[in-house]
Amino acid sequence: MAITQVTCGPVNARTSSGATMPVEPSQPAKKEKLVPGASNQVSTITANAGDFWHVTTDTAIWVKFGATPVATDGDTHFLPAGSTRSFAATGSNEKIAVLAA
């Protein structure tokens, strides 16, 4: 079974060698496991502007964000199998949708 793990929440600024870098807290504010398939899977968790989405997937997926997102083949962000990527939320009550590639 394919699994995509999603967390979201604010990030903390940490200083290292004079540079500031955003770091996700060890306890995510929100989390959800999605099972990507042939149909669009939409999260029940939401992020707000300024939060960060962190997406880890064991299968290739298409990802879309928004109030009512619809992930489609070739029209959204692509994440290859075994990848992790972070995205900044751009609106209030933003959700994530995934679709198997």
N, C-alpha and C positions, 0 to 999 in steps of 0.2 A: 504494500500500500504506500502510495506517495504521501509525503508529509511536508507541509510548509508551516514553519513556526514563525509567528509574528508577535513582536512586542512593540509597545509605544509608550512614550512619556517624555518628560523634560530631560534635558541633559545638563550636567554640571560642568562648569569651566574648571579645568585643572591646569596649573602652571608648571611647566617643566622647562628649565633652561631659558626662562624669560618668555617663552611662547605659550599662548593659551590654546588649549585643545579641548573640544567638547567630549565628554566621557559619559556614557550611559551608567546610571546607578546599578549596583549589583542586584537590586530587587526592582524589576520592571514595574511601572505603574499599572500597566495592563498587558495581558497576553492572551493569545488564542492560537490553537492548532487548526489549520485548514487542510482539507484533503482535496488537492486539485484534481480535476477530472475534465471531461469533455464539455461540461457546462460551467458557467460563471459561478464562483463561490465567493460570497461577500461576507466580510467580518461583521460580528455583532459589536465588537469594541470600536471606539472612535478616538480620534486624536484631535487636538486643537492646534491652531496656528502656533508655531514655535516648538511644538513637540517633534520628536523624531520617531520614525518608523524604522524598525530593524527586522529585516526579513531573511530567514535562512531556509533553504529548500534542498531536498534531496533529489528533486526531479526538475527538469526544465519547465519554466512557467512564464506566462505573460502576467504582468501586474499593472493595475490601474487604481488611481486614488480619486476620491470625490465624495459628494453627499450620497450619490446613487451610482457608484462606479460599475462599469461593465468592461471587464478585460476581454480583449479580442485579439485574435491572431494578427500580429504585425502592426497593431495600432497603439501599442502601449510599451512599457518597459519590459525587456526580456532579461530573465535571469537563468543562466545555465544550471544544470544539475550540480549540486554540491557547492553552491555559492551562498554568500551572505552579502547583503547590501543595505545601506541606510539611506533614508529619504527624509527630508524636512516636510512636515505637514504644512499646507498652505492655507487651510481654512478651518473654521469651527465645525465640529461634528463630522470630520472627514473619516471615511471608511476605506478599506482596501478590498480589492477583488482580485482573485487569481484564477487562471485558466491553464490547464496543462498544455504545453507546447507540442 
